[in-house]
Amino acid sequence: MPVCVDRDCNFVELDVRSSKDGQLVLLHDQGLERLAGSNIADVRAMDWDAIKSIDVGATHPNRHHFKEVHLCLLDEALDYLLANKVRMIIDIKGEDKQVISGILKTFSTRPTLYQYAAVTCFNPIVLYQIRKKDPQIVGAISYRPYCFSALEYDADNGPNKLRFGHNLAVHAALRGADFIHSLLWRWSARWCGVSAVLLHKDIVSPSEVQYWRDLNVRCAGWCVNRPLEKLYWRGVLRAPYLANTLLGEPDMDEQQRSNYEKFKELD
């Protein structure tokens, strides 16, 4: 987070889950196997005191530069970001009652957070429960194809890391759920009264952006990491995006400027 503040980032995304004792923890993965090489498969089964000292940068490629990286509580992150007047997107990864009540309590105890944060989630039911109890919270819904049947998706490879690829019956059922989800997710966004939709970068077109603009809903992309992708989003789609890297922004070299002009000609 200090790096983002130093680089004057407009928004910071925070992935949030709950621990066993109800603490809201910043963590994308369900467990700590990938980050820490541990056997903890789900942080919901662990109290905060049991995981707060684990080095979650143990397997990171740059672990020699960032030693002893620990998990952070949402409260600690909010204190820092609000003090620096940084806006944020709080992405709810868990779907339990603790994370829902925790988010509601977090906003109610920090009145300024309403102006600085939006809450997003892949699960419209979770988002609906939050906004039903506190309509002042700005809501957004996230979407990508094949979210039931696969852990990852991109345009080059399609759905990959299948959740139940070894079980054809279960996989077929999940693909059916994917299809129904693809038909209903726009309706679910309107049902939740969202102010924005966060979509996987590989499924967004100018017509998709315009569809949401006509509804006065902002359309943003996520995982827009490559410099040329950022040029496309800025020059053609003219829409905001979330990136995992600062590569290619905000300054452009001469080659990037040339590509940008080409994109403008296509618009």
Secondary structure, 3 states (H helix, E strand, C coil): CHHHHHCCCCEEEEEEEECCCCCEEECCCCCCHHHHCCCCCCHHHCCHHHHCCCCCCCCCCCCCCCCCCCCEEHHHHHHHHHHCCCEEEEEECCCCHHHHHHHHHHHHCCCCHHHHEEEEECCHHHHHHHHHHCCCCEEEEEECCCCCCEEEEECCCEEEEECCCCCHHHHHHHHHHHHHHHHHHHHHHHHCCCCEEEEEHHHCCHHHHHHHHHCCCEEEEECCCCHHHHHHHHHHHCCCECCCCCCCCCCCCHHHHHHHHHHHHHC
